[in-house]
Amino acid sequence: MSSHLTWYLHRLRAMSGQEMLWRSGRLRQRLVAKPVTWEFSGTARFGRTRPDWVALLRDFRAGAGRPVILDRARAARIADTAPAEVAAVIAAAERVLSGQVRYFGYPPAELGPLIDWNRDPLAEIRWPSVSSERIDHRTTTGDPKWIWELNRLQHLPWLAQAWLFTGEARFAEAAFDHLDSWIEQQPPGAGIAWRGAFECGIRSISVGFALQGLRDAPGLTAERYGRYVIMLGESAHRCWVERSLFSSANNHLIGELTGLAVVAMLFPELPGAANWQRDALALLVEHADRQLLPDGAGAEQAIAYQLFTVELLALVYTLLALKYEPPQRLGAAIARSSRFLALLVGDADPQPRFGDDDGGFALRLGPEEIRTVRDHLGIADAVVPDPAAARAGTASITAAWLRDALGSAAVAAADPAGSGYAPDGGLVVLRSGRRRVIMDVGPLGYLSIAAHGHADALSVTLAEDGAELIADPGTASYYGHPDWRVAHRSTRAHPTVTVDEQDQSVVGGPFMWSAHAGVRVRAVDPVLGIVDAEHDGYHRLEAPVTHRRWLIAPPEHQLIVVVDLLSGSGVHSARVSWPLHPALTADPAGNGHLIHREGDPVLALAYGATVPFAIDQARGDENTNLGWWSERLEAREPAWLVGARCSGATPFVIVTVLGATASHGLLVSHTDEAIRARWRTGAAPYSLVIDPRRDGAALLSTPDR
């Protein structure tokens, strides 16, 4: 059976009966779908009577009847208070004028003076100008992410801002030329740019805000304005009628609804704009509560997509606050997300890495290539001021625009973040001094396909002194390198345990899991630094296995102990993995590893088990695609993946001791009543006793106790 057919079978199994009926209807529509002309689109929006574009442009220039964020007076204030950020935006706009763009981890691309919006110069392919419904982006040789990124037109807000900051017409004229050529080359429904309502939504946000910044440019004629409004009206229509539903209603739906709402509010002259705004807002509020859980965690189990989703919601909230009354539930969703994210980053902790990260932006006002949690919190705090966000957030030009527009008053910063537990999202944060340990006890992802989750149940990450030691190695790829995609979301690549070389959850496709590991949390005590949880992902094996993990990280001690119990029946193999940051080196040392950064020791790992074991390590392996680290999509660099491997009849136990000083002599025993471990760290003796019959019953004895 072909992999393509297998994907469809898995996708069908992930659907409810109602979704199957809905998708069958959509399929019938797609089979007969054909591209249309812009003239047809304009008639569909406005009827046969030609709108008075001169009068409508006059209202647009005056900001009449719509909220305004990008304007010249505001730009002057921002230029005075944030000159470095303004200079960076102008530099980005200059690069666009030179014809150069860069997306993800790919090298820069030269577009030339006349842009072909369907050409990928890096892959040296041209996407066909056929009905978008007939393009299967999953089976082509090029990377659809690259061409989609180009067609999101997210560089236009840079050109618009450069016009506002400098008054130089060349920036505005370039923006108009790009929009004109895009409209000429991309008739509605033709080409990869129209493949999916999500792309329509994100592109509409870029174009809508850019036009607002360009509204006093002489080159914005009534004729041009009419073309642009028709283009946005067509996009908004598709955002609604082709919106993502059922098992696909994740961040894509938020992007589609945000695009719809932005067009409706910025261009109220469009027939149906009031209804679009009403319907989009109702669903945004509903799905904000679904996708941002009660504890503030993102339901997709992917930090980057949480930032993306919240910033989409923040744009809608800002526009509503400028002219209407934003729903309290929308503001509450943004605020609780801020509190959750602030817990993760504390005062000096590095970026948390969980789930997929494609580097997506809701609106690119700044030229930064990566959205950090701290920059995001600065943006969220500008929209919905919150003490936790105020403490952890950093300034950016996006935050400056939104704060100035809303006149947001600064709030007092919260106290420093300590330990905490987000029970809905399933992350436990244990802090001691400048050490941050996070354990993932949450679900695989959102909805039946869990598209952006990784098979990382019970993973444990470690940061010290603001630097990552052990962490998720990143996403690596979506389409450009399918083998990277498989490896980087696998269990083996994450700081958890792999049984019989199998993932905890079953892969159904590049953005789909056909079976999800379920986590049971037995006990969490942030004060004592103890977590006790298990998952059932390996119950599907012929001889089922339960993986139970204890994390013991007392705040008053430097040592961290991780205990893994594999119980069930039969003989099984197991690997405990610890992926390291690429700046670190790893050397075997007895029954463990010594980790250094620039020659200085930063971490020691010692392993012990109740069955025979051996140390395990990989770095930059081209065959298995293990031992790699990815900061951006379609880029990776070698990094150590260390740990231990063993096999034996279940039940058996693996213990890892982590600390700044090397531990040795680790002995482990297991009975139904107790798991016991003894070792020495330096010259000091330590012992650990766990009663597996009682949830969270663990006692670490040290020389001080």
Legacy VTK file of the C-alpha trace (Angstrom):
# vtk DataFile Version 3.0
C-alpha trace
ASCII
DATASET POLYDATA
POINTS 705 float
0.000 0.000 0.000
1.421 3.411 -0.946
2.286 5.907 1.782
-0.187 8.339 0.192
-3.064 5.861 0.497
-1.973 4.944 4.022
-2.152 8.619 5.002
-5.728 8.872 3.750
-6.748 5.753 5.656
-5.255 7.090 8.896
-6.884 10.451 8.268
-10.301 8.826 7.829
-9.896 6.926 11.101
-9.267 10.250 12.863
-12.621 11.645 11.715
-16.066 11.425 13.225
-19.011 10.440 11.052
-20.128 14.059 10.934
-16.688 15.167 9.771
-16.679 12.527 7.026
-19.974 13.868 5.706
-18.691 17.436 5.805
-15.443 16.546 4.045
-17.258 14.538 1.372
-19.263 17.661 0.599
-16.107 19.745 0.451
-14.521 17.170 -1.843
-17.424 17.435 -4.278
-17.017 21.212 -4.291
-13.281 20.912 -4.926
-13.728 18.550 -7.846
-15.712 21.180 -9.718
-13.846 24.230 -8.398
-12.229 26.436 -11.016
-10.277 29.667 -10.807
-12.288 32.813 -11.369
-11.397 36.274 -12.605
-10.991 39.309 -10.389
-13.885 40.881 -12.272
-16.071 37.942 -11.286
-14.861 38.246 -7.679
-15.676 41.963 -7.590
-19.161 41.324 -8.934
-19.671 38.573 -6.368
-18.769 41.001 -3.583
-20.376 44.263 -4.777
-22.856 43.292 -7.460
-22.924 44.907 -10.892
-22.980 48.470 -9.573
-19.422 49.842 -9.481
-18.577 51.210 -6.020
-17.486 54.812 -5.687
-13.848 53.988 -5.001
-12.867 57.655 -4.822
-15.227 58.233 -1.892
-14.323 54.917 -0.268
-10.610 55.719 -0.533
-11.276 59.126 1.012
-12.903 57.426 4.011
-10.051 54.929 4.223
-7.430 57.677 4.239
-9.316 59.448 7.031
-9.688 56.255 9.056
-13.422 56.819 9.063
-15.492 54.056 10.607
-12.578 51.738 11.343
-9.827 51.248 13.957
-6.362 52.548 13.065
-3.024 51.199 14.303
-0.396 52.141 11.683
-0.419 55.899 11.178
2.110 58.663 10.705
1.732 60.417 14.058
2.174 57.148 15.906
5.182 56.307 13.726
6.835 59.598 14.738
6.422 58.796 18.430
7.826 55.302 17.983
10.785 56.646 16.001
11.607 58.920 18.948
11.341 56.216 21.615
12.648 53.157 19.743
15.229 54.341 17.184
17.126 51.025 17.080
13.976 49.026 16.370
12.930 51.509 13.688
16.353 51.271 12.029
16.029 47.486 11.961
12.651 47.688 10.215
14.020 50.108 7.622
16.971 47.765 7.018
14.555 44.880 6.478
12.599 46.987 3.994
15.839 47.816 2.150
16.560 44.095 1.785
13.119 43.620 0.292
13.827 46.411 -2.206
17.032 44.627 -3.184
14.978 41.527 -4.000
16.281 39.356 -1.183
14.163 37.266 1.185
14.950 34.545 3.661
12.516 32.059 5.156
13.087 29.491 7.902
16.564 27.960 7.954
16.919 28.106 4.181
19.581 30.401 2.700
18.567 33.807 1.336
16.826 33.825 -2.033
17.074 36.425 -4.771
13.667 37.199 -6.258
14.828 39.605 -8.940
13.222 42.921 -9.934
10.065 41.255 -11.312
8.787 38.720 -8.804
7.306 35.448 -9.985
5.031 34.609 -7.059
4.825 30.938 -8.054
8.547 30.320 -8.399
10.781 28.831 -5.722
14.306 29.937 -6.701
15.948 27.685 -4.118
14.293 24.488 -5.327
14.339 25.827 -8.909
10.720 24.882 -9.485
7.606 26.772 -10.453
4.324 25.821 -8.848
1.562 25.343 -11.437
-1.056 28.018 -12.063
-3.892 25.506 -12.039
-6.862 25.218 -9.712
-5.506 25.321 -6.190
-7.797 22.441 -5.283
-5.929 20.207 -7.716
-2.500 20.873 -6.233
-1.367 18.187 -3.789
1.322 19.954 -1.792
2.192 16.721 0.038
3.595 14.955 -3.024
5.581 17.640 -4.858
9.351 18.026 -4.972
9.379 21.580 -3.627
8.725 22.765 -0.096
5.215 24.284 0.012
6.119 26.099 3.246
8.617 28.280 1.353
6.249 29.339 -1.420
3.432 29.862 1.076
5.689 32.112 3.136
6.484 34.223 0.087
2.792 34.512 -0.746
1.807 35.539 2.769
3.214 38.953 1.805
4.454 39.512 5.342
7.149 41.844 4.040
4.547 44.450 3.069
4.162 45.812 6.633
7.931 46.453 6.657
7.612 48.527 3.496
4.605 50.360 4.917
6.439 51.191 8.128
9.540 52.294 6.230
7.285 54.700 4.310
5.871 56.034 7.586
9.281 56.329 9.271
11.178 57.887 6.338
8.562 59.415 4.034
10.497 57.949 1.085
8.072 57.068 -1.686
10.224 54.193 -2.984
9.067 52.008 -0.090
5.395 52.699 -0.760
5.765 52.248 -4.513
7.497 48.887 -4.009
4.633 47.738 -1.811
2.076 48.763 -4.447
4.100 47.135 -7.239
4.276 43.878 -5.280
0.552 43.895 -4.589
-0.270 44.744 -8.205
1.900 41.945 -9.587
0.580 39.488 -7.021
-3.022 40.215 -8.009
-2.137 39.943 -11.692
-0.420 36.562 -11.270
-2.726 34.988 -8.684
-6.362 35.038 -9.819
-8.749 33.682 -7.183
-8.504 29.926 -6.798
-5.434 29.486 -9.026
-2.075 28.329 -7.719
-0.543 27.263 -4.445
-1.200 30.666 -2.830
-4.933 29.903 -2.663
-4.431 26.360 -1.324
-6.334 26.585 1.930
-8.235 29.256 3.808
-5.420 29.562 6.334
-3.064 31.118 3.792
-5.836 33.520 2.781
-6.237 34.549 6.413
-2.583 35.225 7.183
-2.083 37.052 3.890
-5.154 39.206 4.541
-3.712 40.323 7.876
-0.450 41.379 6.202
-2.144 43.223 3.364
-4.775 44.865 5.549
-2.307 46.333 8.014
0.160 47.312 5.276
-2.515 49.241 3.398
-3.408 51.056 6.587
0.190 52.243 6.864
0.209 53.221 3.196
-3.090 55.052 3.146
-1.552 58.525 2.782
0.868 57.444 0.030
0.248 59.285 -3.284
0.531 56.004 -5.173
-2.607 54.616 -3.554
-5.075 55.569 -6.265
-8.796 54.858 -6.205
-8.328 52.226 -8.910
-5.656 50.471 -6.890
-7.663 50.692 -3.728
-10.592 49.031 -5.451
-8.427 46.134 -6.621
-6.995 45.659 -3.153
-10.374 45.693 -1.438
-11.755 43.136 -3.898
-8.707 40.937 -3.256
-9.276 41.166 0.491
-12.991 40.537 0.098
-12.305 37.370 -1.900
-9.826 36.213 0.730
-12.213 36.912 3.582
-14.996 35.017 1.819
-12.718 31.977 1.503
-11.640 32.301 5.140
-15.243 31.744 6.132
-16.600 29.215 3.650
-13.421 27.092 3.655
-12.571 27.439 7.336
-10.997 24.523 9.199
-13.483 22.426 11.133
-13.614 19.277 13.251
-10.202 17.595 13.640
-8.471 20.431 11.749
-9.854 23.239 13.914
-6.537 24.148 15.534
-4.440 27.297 15.037
-5.485 27.239 11.367
-9.049 28.103 12.335
-7.803 30.966 14.532
-5.756 32.290 11.593
-8.709 32.090 9.234
-11.100 33.776 11.637
-8.563 36.478 12.486
-8.048 37.217 8.791
-11.806 37.453 8.382
-12.187 39.750 11.388
-9.298 42.021 10.348
-10.708 42.497 6.850
-14.194 43.137 8.238
-12.997 45.777 10.708
-10.429 47.540 8.495
-12.631 47.538 5.372
-16.227 47.913 6.579
-17.340 49.008 3.096
-17.264 45.359 2.035
-20.811 43.980 1.854
-21.241 41.444 4.619
-18.428 42.925 6.723
-20.663 43.355 9.757
-21.792 39.736 9.564
-18.215 38.549 9.045
-17.097 40.462 12.116
-19.942 39.085 14.221
-19.473 35.474 13.138
-15.679 35.535 13.328
-15.717 37.047 16.796
-18.212 34.517 18.138
-16.083 31.610 16.980
-12.808 33.238 18.068
-14.081 33.593 21.623
-15.297 29.982 21.643
-12.088 28.546 20.233
-9.838 30.768 22.324
-11.303 29.007 25.344
-10.736 25.629 23.699
-7.194 26.252 22.527
-5.982 28.135 25.594
-6.706 25.833 28.495
-7.916 26.992 31.933
-4.338 27.023 33.267
-3.149 29.078 30.270
-1.343 26.286 28.433
-1.868 25.821 24.725
-3.994 22.817 23.833
-1.773 22.008 20.850
1.117 21.171 23.201
3.416 23.353 21.094
4.800 26.551 22.607
5.411 28.241 19.239
1.829 27.688 18.140
0.580 29.070 21.423
2.493 32.301 20.755
1.137 32.407 17.211
-2.454 31.789 18.322
-2.372 34.374 21.101
-0.879 37.039 18.849
-3.657 36.460 16.343
-6.177 36.925 19.144
-4.275 39.997 20.349
-4.652 41.657 16.946
-8.406 41.161 17.028
-8.592 42.326 20.645
-6.636 45.486 19.797
-8.821 46.400 16.835
-11.952 45.807 18.888
-10.635 47.888 21.781
-9.974 50.834 19.472
-13.530 51.070 18.189
-15.749 48.477 19.814
-15.922 46.599 23.099
-13.657 43.527 23.160
-15.169 40.437 24.806
-13.916 39.871 28.321
-13.335 36.197 27.557
-10.892 37.110 24.807
-8.838 39.283 27.143
-8.966 36.603 29.832
-7.587 34.024 27.390
-4.642 36.276 26.522
-3.944 37.003 30.193
-3.984 33.390 31.359
-1.670 32.433 28.497
0.732 35.157 29.647
0.779 33.820 33.190
1.494 30.292 31.990
4.321 31.376 29.671
5.828 33.622 32.351
5.969 30.598 34.658
8.029 28.758 32.055
10.622 31.455 31.365
10.961 32.993 34.837
13.462 35.817 35.060
16.379 34.387 33.097
15.412 30.959 31.759
15.852 30.076 28.078
13.069 29.567 25.565
10.953 26.494 26.445
10.867 23.984 23.582
7.851 21.689 23.358
6.060 20.475 20.229
6.340 21.828 16.696
7.753 25.233 15.807
7.531 26.528 12.231
8.600 30.062 13.081
5.257 31.520 12.023
4.196 35.118 12.713
0.668 36.455 12.982
1.806 39.889 11.751
5.430 40.764 10.976
5.924 44.322 12.127
9.447 43.642 13.358
12.246 42.016 11.330
13.154 39.400 13.944
13.379 35.893 12.493
12.311 34.082 15.649
9.508 35.041 18.016
10.751 34.483 21.564
8.457 33.919 24.511
9.782 37.096 26.130
9.078 39.229 23.036
5.644 37.645 22.869
4.956 38.483 26.509
5.894 42.096 25.795
3.290 42.123 23.001
0.647 40.429 25.151
1.315 42.873 27.999
0.826 45.807 25.614
-2.631 44.480 24.733
-3.799 42.996 28.048
-1.480 44.297 30.784
-0.587 41.577 33.269
1.951 41.571 36.136
3.499 38.255 35.073
3.898 39.394 31.466
5.248 42.749 32.631
8.029 41.007 34.531
9.070 38.529 31.855
8.271 40.458 28.656
10.706 42.421 26.517
10.226 45.415 24.237
9.692 45.083 20.483
8.394 47.319 17.738
5.210 45.241 17.567
4.576 45.899 21.255
5.358 49.595 20.712
2.705 49.964 17.973
0.034 48.160 19.965
0.800 49.886 23.261
0.749 53.327 21.665
-2.515 52.566 19.860
-4.223 51.357 23.019
-2.539 53.758 25.430
-1.844 50.785 27.681
-0.593 51.758 31.109
2.270 49.749 32.559
1.376 47.516 35.494
3.577 46.552 38.408
5.655 43.476 37.664
4.849 40.256 39.479
7.181 38.605 41.956
9.835 36.278 40.516
8.465 33.011 39.153
8.926 29.967 41.343
7.881 26.382 40.906
4.433 25.582 39.574
2.129 23.085 37.915
-0.209 23.598 34.970
-2.541 20.596 35.348
-4.500 21.135 32.133
-1.509 21.579 29.865
0.494 19.103 31.874
3.777 20.909 32.549
5.481 20.891 35.940
8.140 23.548 36.603
10.549 22.948 39.495
12.974 25.724 40.353
15.957 25.930 42.671
18.100 29.040 42.459
19.013 29.440 38.780
17.986 25.885 37.899
14.787 25.108 36.006
13.503 21.572 35.561
10.331 20.919 33.524
8.491 17.618 33.281
5.855 17.033 30.624
2.873 15.122 32.009
0.375 16.431 29.463
-1.445 14.947 26.477
0.127 14.390 23.074
-1.669 17.283 21.385
-4.986 18.768 20.334
-7.932 17.014 18.742
-7.823 13.563 17.181
-4.798 14.160 14.957
-2.635 16.050 17.514
-0.920 17.589 14.484
1.822 19.532 16.252
2.536 17.325 19.259
5.711 15.319 19.787
5.923 11.820 21.285
7.538 13.206 24.435
5.351 12.014 27.314
7.127 12.245 30.699
10.091 14.111 29.190
12.333 16.014 31.601
14.283 19.110 30.513
16.948 21.030 32.407
18.293 24.583 32.213
20.875 26.173 34.498
22.087 29.767 34.740
19.901 30.792 31.814
21.317 28.160 29.434
19.809 24.966 28.118
21.424 21.690 29.107
18.760 19.079 28.264
15.832 20.020 26.019
13.620 19.095 23.091
15.928 19.127 20.030
13.436 21.080 17.922
11.263 20.499 14.875
13.887 20.410 12.086
11.512 20.050 9.126
7.961 19.866 7.856
8.229 19.132 4.134
11.819 19.803 3.069
13.353 16.763 4.799
10.703 14.162 5.678
13.241 11.906 7.413
14.193 14.768 9.735
10.508 15.242 10.500
10.134 11.610 11.561
13.185 11.647 13.818
12.609 14.970 15.545
9.130 14.219 16.796
10.000 10.659 17.782
10.234 9.434 21.357
13.889 8.495 20.888
14.880 12.108 20.224
13.304 13.373 23.475
14.359 13.213 27.124
12.177 10.257 28.036
12.204 6.452 27.600
11.790 4.479 24.384
10.597 0.882 24.641
11.391 -1.716 21.957
12.553 1.101 19.629
8.918 2.202 19.245
7.368 5.656 19.626
5.009 6.104 22.562
2.307 7.252 20.117
1.667 5.900 16.625
2.506 8.068 13.636
-0.319 8.394 11.121
1.329 10.976 8.869
3.594 14.044 8.987
0.922 16.009 10.894
-1.113 13.231 12.410
-0.895 10.666 15.190
-3.232 7.683 14.831
-2.847 6.501 18.450
-2.096 8.762 21.427
-0.205 7.858 24.585
-2.367 8.744 27.575
-0.708 10.148 30.688
-1.896 9.519 34.236
-0.568 11.941 36.823
-0.210 10.210 40.177
1.295 13.043 42.221
2.825 16.500 41.797
4.417 18.352 44.710
6.187 21.523 43.546
7.234 22.348 47.123
9.076 19.071 47.703
10.106 18.826 44.054
8.461 15.471 43.315
6.523 14.349 40.231
5.071 10.852 39.763
3.316 9.991 36.477
2.899 7.198 33.948
1.678 6.663 30.400
-0.017 3.841 28.509
1.554 4.360 25.082
3.168 0.927 25.144
0.035 -0.951 26.114
-0.373 -1.625 22.381
2.689 -3.916 22.350
2.106 -7.648 22.141
3.402 -7.812 25.699
2.061 -4.502 27.139
4.313 -2.190 29.135
3.528 0.763 31.414
6.189 3.440 31.730
6.119 5.178 35.102
8.548 7.993 35.893
9.454 9.760 39.109
11.235 13.105 39.029
12.879 14.016 42.332
14.356 17.534 42.310
14.269 18.924 45.868
14.699 22.713 45.770
17.269 22.646 48.571
19.588 20.223 46.740
21.582 20.364 43.541
21.008 16.740 42.600
18.158 15.619 40.345
17.100 11.987 40.246
14.918 10.454 37.536
13.552 6.960 38.125
11.918 4.971 35.322
9.894 1.837 36.075
8.863 -0.387 33.167
6.225 -2.828 34.296
4.172 -5.384 32.429
5.037 -8.722 30.924
7.683 -10.187 28.666
11.207 -9.173 27.758
11.712 -5.656 26.430
14.469 -3.250 25.501
14.540 0.335 26.733
16.545 3.478 26.107
16.590 6.502 28.364
17.607 9.565 26.330
19.022 12.960 27.256
19.341 15.340 24.245
21.940 18.031 24.916
22.309 21.580 23.635
24.797 21.751 20.711
27.169 23.991 22.683
27.840 21.057 25.006
30.306 18.188 24.684
29.784 14.728 26.191
32.373 12.223 27.333
31.695 8.726 28.693
32.797 8.386 32.309
32.225 5.056 34.029
28.521 4.349 34.019
27.607 7.841 32.908
28.568 10.968 30.996
30.418 14.166 31.849
29.103 17.251 30.073
31.209 20.339 29.367
30.669 23.767 27.861
33.808 25.383 26.424
35.887 23.037 28.559
34.088 23.776 31.819
32.081 20.998 33.505
28.365 21.828 33.687
26.608 18.493 34.240
27.310 14.881 35.173
24.947 11.973 34.515
25.173 8.594 36.219
23.059 5.586 35.261
22.011 2.472 37.117
19.444 -0.266 36.472
18.108 -3.530 37.828
19.055 -5.237 34.536
22.331 -5.117 32.584
22.793 -1.806 30.768
25.285 0.148 28.670
25.768 3.822 28.052
24.338 5.142 24.803
25.291 8.138 22.672
24.886 9.604 19.196
25.869 12.843 17.507
25.021 13.986 13.998
24.051 10.527 12.781
23.023 10.819 9.106
21.517 7.330 9.022
19.207 7.505 12.045
18.879 11.320 12.039
19.537 11.218 15.787
21.928 13.527 17.580
20.796 16.750 15.942
19.477 20.092 17.209
17.237 22.474 15.272
16.684 26.138 16.064
14.734 26.844 12.872
12.702 24.873 10.398
14.818 23.213 7.673
18.084 23.687 9.559
19.926 21.528 12.061
23.333 21.089 13.666
24.981 18.150 15.439
24.328 17.793 19.166
24.923 14.978 21.615
22.126 12.571 22.445
23.284 10.584 25.479
21.708 8.063 27.813
21.589 4.375 28.628
20.138 1.291 26.968
19.157 -2.001 28.528
16.869 -4.998 28.129
15.352 -7.618 30.354
12.205 -9.143 31.712
9.779 -6.626 33.120
9.458 -5.147 35.613
12.802 -3.363 35.677
14.048 0.045 36.783
16.467 2.584 35.303
17.806 5.437 37.452
19.572 8.572 36.235
21.314 10.916 38.679
22.023 14.415 37.331
24.146 17.034 39.047
27.077 19.380 38.770
29.373 16.828 40.456
29.945 13.313 39.130
28.164 10.476 40.904
29.437 6.919 40.999
28.703 3.499 42.427
24.986 3.721 41.613
23.199 0.549 42.745
19.503 -0.040 42.127
17.118 -2.666 43.492
13.387 -3.231 43.041
10.672 -5.166 44.839
6.916 -4.750 44.887
7.311 -2.723 48.078
10.245 -0.476 47.232
12.651 0.901 44.659
16.016 1.621 46.283
19.067 3.381 44.941
22.435 4.119 46.579
25.393 6.085 45.222
28.074 8.635 46.031
28.301 12.145 44.667
31.880 13.123 45.238
32.572 11.596 48.632
29.047 12.060 49.987
26.676 9.056 50.221
23.105 9.351 48.967
20.136 7.041 49.035
16.676 7.074 47.515
13.652 5.054 48.544
10.397 4.996 46.545
7.266 3.117 47.550
5.550 2.398 44.187
2.355 1.411 46.012
1.853 5.000 47.159
1.616 7.918 44.744
4.496 10.356 45.071
6.125 8.454 47.939
9.826 9.202 47.405
12.509 10.031 49.961
15.953 11.271 48.956
18.413 11.007 51.852
21.500 13.173 51.733
24.352 14.021 54.098
22.312 17.037 55.220
19.238 15.066 56.274
LINES 1 706
705 0 1 2 3 4 5 6 7 8 9 10 11 12 13 14 15 16 17 18 19 20 21 22 23 24 25 26 27 28 29 30 31 32 33 34 35 36 37 38 39 40 41 42 43 44 45 46 47 48 49 50 51 52 53 54 55 56 57 58 59 60 61 62 63 64 65 66 67 68 69 70 71 72 73 74 75 76 77 78 79 80 81 82 83 84 85 86 87 88 89 90 91 92 93 94 95 96 97 98 99 100 101 102 103 104 105 106 107 108 109 110 111 112 113 114 115 116 117 118 119 120 121 122 123 124 125 126 127 128 129 130 131 132 133 134 135 136 137 138 139 140 141 142 143 144 145 146 147 148 149 150 151 152 153 154 155 156 157 158 159 160 161 162 163 164 165 166 167 168 169 170 171 172 173 174 175 176 177 178 179 180 181 182 183 184 185 186 187 188 189 190 191 192 193 194 195 196 197 198 199 200 201 202 203 204 205 206 207 208 209 210 211 212 213 214 215 216 217 218 219 220 221 222 223 224 225 226 227 228 229 230 231 232 233 234 235 236 237 238 239 240 241 242 243 244 245 246 247 248 249 250 251 252 253 254 255 256 257 258 259 260 261 262 263 264 265 266 267 268 269 270 271 272 273 274 275 276 277 278 279 280 281 282 283 284 285 286 287 288 289 290 291 292 293 294 295 296 297 298 299 300 301 302 303 304 305 306 307 308 309 310 311 312 313 314 315 316 317 318 319 320 321 322 323 324 325 326 327 328 329 330 331 332 333 334 335 336 337 338 339 340 341 342 343 344 345 346 347 348 349 350 351 352 353 354 355 356 357 358 359 360 361 362 363 364 365 366 367 368 369 370 371 372 373 374 375 376 377 378 379 380 381 382 383 384 385 386 387 388 389 390 391 392 393 394 395 396 397 398 399 400 401 402 403 404 405 406 407 408 409 410 411 412 413 414 415 416 417 418 419 420 421 422 423 424 425 426 427 428 429 430 431 432 433 434 435 436 437 438 439 440 441 442 443 444 445 446 447 448 449 450 451 452 453 454 455 456 457 458 459 460 461 462 463 464 465 466 467 468 469 470 471 472 473 474 475 476 477 478 479 480 481 482 483 484 485 486 487 488 489 490 491 492 493 494 495 496 497 498 499 500 501 502 503 504 505 506 507 508 509 510 511 512 513 514 515 516 517 518 519 520 521 522 523 524 525 526 527 528 529 530 531 532 533 534 535 536 537 538 539 540 541 542 543 544 545 546 547 548 549 550 551 552 553 554 555 556 557 558 559 560 561 562 563 564 565 566 567 568 569 570 571 572 573 574 575 576 577 578 579 580 581 582 583 584 585 586 587 588 589 590 591 592 593 594 595 596 597 598 599 600 601 602 603 604 605 606 607 608 609 610 611 612 613 614 615 616 617 618 619 620 621 622 623 624 625 626 627 628 629 630 631 632 633 634 635 636 637 638 639 640 641 642 643 644 645 646 647 648 649 650 651 652 653 654 655 656 657 658 659 660 661 662 663 664 665 666 667 668 669 670 671 672 673 674 675 676 677 678 679 680 681 682 683 684 685 686 687 688 689 690 691 692 693 694 695 696 697 698 699 700 701 702 703 704
